Every structure is written in C-alpha cells, then in structure tokens.
Amino acid sequence: MRMRTARGSGWPSSAPVSSWSAASAAPTAWTWWPWGPLGSTPRYPALTAPSQGFLKEHHHDFFQPPLPTWKAEAIHRLGFGTNNKIFLEFEQPFWEPEQQLLEVVWEDESPLAEPSTDLEASWFKKLIGFVVLQPPEQLGHVLCGFIAGKEAEYMETLSDAEVLRTMTSILRTLTGNPSLPAPRSILRSQWHSAPYTRGSYSYVAVGSSGDDIDALAQPLPEDASDPRHPQATQDSSWAFATVVPASCSPHSTPPPRRTPGT
C-alpha cells in the first residue's frame, strides 16, 4: 500500500458536522399551497420526498392508498447504495500545508480481480483516500475519508474505536511511520443503518432505466377524469403526489405550474 498526494483541487471539500439529523428524521409528505391562504381551496398538492432506500422497504405501508404497481416496480428496479464519510481530527497535521488530497493505492490489488467477500478482513480497502479540510484555522486538522458499497455498510456495524484503530493503522502504513499519533477524535456517517434513509445515493441499476425515474415523477392519481388530477380543467388547485428517489436527478421536465385564474 502506498500514498498518492495531490495539491490541486481534485475533490470537493467537505466540512465536518456534529450530527446527522437528516438520517434520523422520519420521512414526511410536505403540503404546498401554490396560492391563497390556508383553507382557501378545497384540495392541495402533496410532495413526498423520502429516501429511495426507505421507499424500497416501506412504500407498501407508507402510502394510503398504496402506490400503483408501475410506481412500486420502478422503486424496486432503481438501485440504491451507501457512501459514507469518515472524519478524523488530529492534534497536529502530518501532511504538508498545501496538500489537499491523500489517495490510497493498494499495490497488491488488481482492478480486474473480483472483490473479496471477506468484509471483516478487507472492508477498509474500499477506502479511496482522504480530503484535507480547509481552512485549518476554522476546521482544525481534519481528514475526510470516503468509503462506499457493502464495505461502507459493514463499517457501520463496527464501533468508533474499531474504525479509529483501523484508520490509524492505514495511515501509519501509508506514511511509513509506525509512531504516527492516532487521531484525537472520529466522526462518521452511517446512512445505511439510519431507518429513514437506508443508504445515501440512488442510481440507474442494471435492469432499470431513466424511464423508471420518469415513472416516479409522474403525478397521481392517474385517472385524468379524477377531479384531483393536475390536468382536470375544472379544478382550482393541484392535488397530486410526486415521488422522486433521493439523490437522483429528474429525468424529465415536471408539469408546468399553474397560476391563479388559468
């Protein structure tokens, strides 16, 4: 294992946070009145924005009435994974002042080889490196590591002390300094373990397509004759649900917003 460093801006910088409240907040349906005071229209639109991971597990009982089959199938086809951050705070930096990246290169690994299924022995090898947070005058001497996939999920099952020991061992190997001081503190995300997120990013998986993203963005109810349908000409308000997977950009243009009197 060796370390590759960079002084240019290659990765987006990130600031540490003291909590992960977004992962512990229950999903909800927000209501939005496009015009007029509360109660001025008989119906109102609802926009739902739960995590795709939460939807995969709970869409059948989160919505009443349940989502139509074509929406539920789109939810299951789209992929959802985990990308976690590991923040390490040091008393003093061991890196150069102008250094911004510390990339990990595993010399005994081949990108063409099948990944190890022994996560206990190899989870840390999914760590791609660290960003040096800037400026240290405000953020302290902090490295932010990135880890994704099943290895990130396994990392969440470990204690802070276990992850800290592993990170210390990796950094001592990278620097060739067995006496490198351990980080003074650690903070990490645990998006997969959070019951209302169950991960942190969605993607178009094998067997899915952008059409599935479009399907989730389609308004409900489906029947255009239903007075709650957004295209019902006699209705004075919108009343529909839009379900878009968290972290996934819309694939199509949303319906135009109506204005009073149109």
C-alpha positions in Angstrom: 0.0 0.0 0.0 1.3 3.5 -0.8 0.0 7.0 -0.7 -0.5 9.4 -3.6 -0.9 13.0 -2.8 -2.2 16.0 -4.6 -2.0 19.7 -4.1 -4.6 20.8 -6.6 -8.3 20.9 -6.1 -9.5 17.5 -7.2 -12.3 16.5 -4.8 -14.9 18.8 -3.3 -14.0 19.9 0.2 -16.4 19.0 3.0 -16.8 20.4 6.5 -17.4 18.1 9.4 -20.8 18.2 11.2 -21.7 17.4 14.7 -24.8 15.3 14.0 -26.5 13.5 11.2 -30.1 14.7 11.8 -31.2 14.1 8.3 -30.6 10.4 8.7 -32.8 10.2 11.9 -35.7 12.4 10.7 -38.8 10.5 9.8 -39.9 11.0 6.1 -42.9 13.1 5.7 -45.2 14.5 3.0 -45.0 18.2 2.8 -48.0 20.2 1.7 -47.7 23.2 -0.5 -50.3 25.8 -1.3 -49.4 27.4 -4.7 -51.6 30.4 -4.0 -54.1 31.7 -1.5 -54.2 31.4 2.3 -54.5 28.1 4.1 -58.0 26.7 3.6 -58.9 28.8 0.7 -59.0 25.8 -1.7 -60.7 22.5 -1.1 -57.7 20.5 -2.1 -53.9 20.9 -2.0 -50.9 19.2 -3.6 -48.6 17.0 -1.6 -44.9 16.4 -2.4 -43.3 13.4 -0.9 -39.5 13.2 -0.6 -38.5 10.1 1.4 -35.3 8.3 0.7 -35.3 5.8 -2.1 -33.9 3.2 0.4 -36.9 3.9 2.8 -39.3 3.6 -0.1 -37.9 0.2 -1.1 -38.7 -1.1 2.3 -41.9 0.7 3.3 -43.7 2.1 0.2 -46.4 -0.5 0.6 -47.5 0.8 4.0 -46.2 4.4 3.8 -48.9 5.5 1.3 -52.6 5.1 1.7 -53.9 4.1 -0.8 -50.9 2.2 -1.9 -48.8 3.3 -4.8 -49.8 1.7 -8.2 -47.9 -1.3 -9.3 -45.9 0.6 -12.0 -44.6 3.0 -9.4 -43.7 0.3 -7.0 -41.9 -1.7 -9.7 -39.8 1.4 -10.6 -38.8 1.9 -7.0 -37.6 -1.7 -6.8 -35.7 -1.6 -10.1 -33.7 1.5 -9.4 -30.6 1.0 -7.4 -29.7 2.4 -4.0 -26.4 2.3 -2.3 -24.3 3.7 0.6 -21.4 6.2 0.5 -20.1 7.2 3.9 -17.6 9.8 5.2 -15.1 9.3 8.0 -13.8 12.4 9.6 -10.5 12.2 11.5 -9.3 15.1 13.7 -5.6 15.4 14.6 -3.8 17.4 17.2 -1.2 18.3 14.6 -1.1 17.7 10.8 1.3 15.2 9.4 0.7 16.4 5.8 2.2 19.4 4.0 0.4 22.8 4.4 -0.5 23.0 0.7 -1.6 19.3 0.5 -5.3 18.8 -0.3 -5.6 15.1 -1.1 -4.2 11.8 0.2 -5.2 9.0 -2.1 -4.8 5.3 -1.2 -3.3 2.9 -3.7 -3.4 -0.8 -2.8 -0.3 -2.3 -4.6 -1.5 -6.0 -4.1 -4.9 -5.3 -5.7 -6.0 -5.6 -9.3 -9.0 -3.6 -10.6 -9.9 -6.7 -12.7 -10.0 -9.0 -9.7 -13.2 -10.0 -8.1 -13.7 -8.1 -4.8 -13.2 -10.0 -1.6 -16.3 -11.4 0.1 -14.5 -11.4 3.5 -15.6 -7.9 4.6 -14.1 -8.3 8.0 -10.6 -8.7 6.6 -10.9 -6.3 3.7 -13.6 -3.6 4.2 -11.0 -0.8 4.7 -9.6 -1.5 1.2 -12.6 0.2 -0.3 -11.4 3.5 1.3 -10.3 5.6 -1.7 -8.5 8.3 0.2 -8.8 11.5 2.2 -9.6 15.1 1.6 -7.7 17.6 3.8 -10.4 20.0 5.0 -9.6 23.7 4.5 -9.1 26.1 6.1 -7.5 24.6 9.2 -7.9 27.8 11.1 -11.6 27.2 11.1 -12.0 23.5 10.8 -8.9 22.2 12.7 -6.6 19.5 11.3 -9.2 17.2 9.8 -9.1 14.5 7.1 -12.3 13.3 5.5 -12.2 9.7 4.1 -14.7 8.2 1.6 -15.9 4.7 1.5 -18.8 3.2 -0.4 -20.7 0.0 -1.2 -21.0 -3.1 1.0 -17.8 -2.2 2.7 -19.3 1.1 3.9 -22.3 -0.8 5.2 -20.0 -3.2 7.1 -18.1 -0.2 8.5 -21.3 0.9 10.2 -21.5 -2.3 12.2 -18.2 -1.5 13.9 -17.7 0.7 16.9 -16.0 4.1 16.7 -13.0 2.6 18.5 -12.6 -0.2 15.9 -12.8 2.2 13.0 -10.4 4.6 14.6 -7.9 1.8 15.2 -8.2 0.7 11.5 -7.8 4.2 10.2 -4.7 4.7 12.4 -3.2 1.5 11.1 -3.8 2.5 7.5 -2.3 6.0 8.0 0.8 4.5 9.7 1.3 2.2 6.8 0.8 4.9 4.2 3.3 7.2 5.9 5.8 4.5 6.9 5.7 6.0 10.4 4.6 3.3 13.0 4.7 6.0 15.7 2.2 8.4 13.9 -0.2 9.7 16.6 -3.7 8.4 16.4 -6.5 10.9 15.6 -7.9 12.6 18.6 -11.5 12.1 17.5 -13.6 10.5 14.8 -17.0 11.3 13.3 -18.6 9.2 10.6 -21.8 8.9 8.7 -24.0 5.8 9.0 -26.5 6.3 6.2 -27.4 2.6 5.8 -28.2 2.0 9.4 -30.5 5.0 9.7 -34.0 3.6 9.4 -35.4 6.5 7.4 -32.6 6.7 4.8 -31.2 3.1 4.5 -28.4 4.4 2.2 -27.3 7.7 0.6 -27.5 7.6 -3.2 -29.7 6.3 -5.9 -28.6 5.2 -9.4 -29.8 3.6 -12.5 -29.1 -0.1 -11.9 -28.9 -3.0 -14.3 -32.4 -3.7 -15.4 -33.6 -0.1 -14.8 -33.6 3.0 -16.9 -34.3 6.7 -16.9 -37.9 5.7 -17.6 -38.1 4.5 -14.0 -37.1 7.9 -12.8 -39.8 9.4 -15.0 -42.3 6.9 -13.6 -41.6 8.1 -10.0 -42.0 11.7 -11.0 -45.4 11.2 -12.6 -48.3 12.8 -10.7 -51.1 10.8 -9.0 -53.9 10.0 -9.4 -53.6 8.5 -12.8 -57.1 9.0 -14.0 -57.5 12.4 -15.8 -61.2 12.4 -15.0 -60.5 12.4 -11.3 -61.1 16.0 -10.1 -57.9 15.8 -8.1 -55.8 15.2 -11.2 -53.5 18.1 -12.1 -54.9 18.3 -15.6 -58.5 18.5 -14.5 -59.7 21.7 -16.1 -62.4 22.4 -13.6 -60.2 22.0 -10.5 -58.9 25.2 -8.9 -55.9 23.6 -7.3 -53.3 20.8 -7.8 -53.6 17.7 -5.7 -51.0 15.1 -6.6 -48.1 13.2 -5.2 -44.7 13.3 -6.7 -42.2 10.6 -5.7 -38.6 11.1 -6.8 -35.7 9.0 -5.4 -33.3 10.8 -3.1 -30.1 12.0 -4.8 -31.4 11.1 -8.2 -31.9 14.0 -10.7 -35.3 14.1 -12.5 -35.1 12.6 -16.0 -38.0 14.6 -17.4 -39.4 18.1 -17.2 -42.1 18.4 -14.4 -45.6 19.6 -15.3 -45.9 23.3 -15.6 -47.0 25.2 -12.6 -50.4 26.7 -12.8 -51.1 30.3 -11.8 -54.3 31.8 -10.4 -57.0 32.3 -13.0 -55.6 29.9 -15.6 
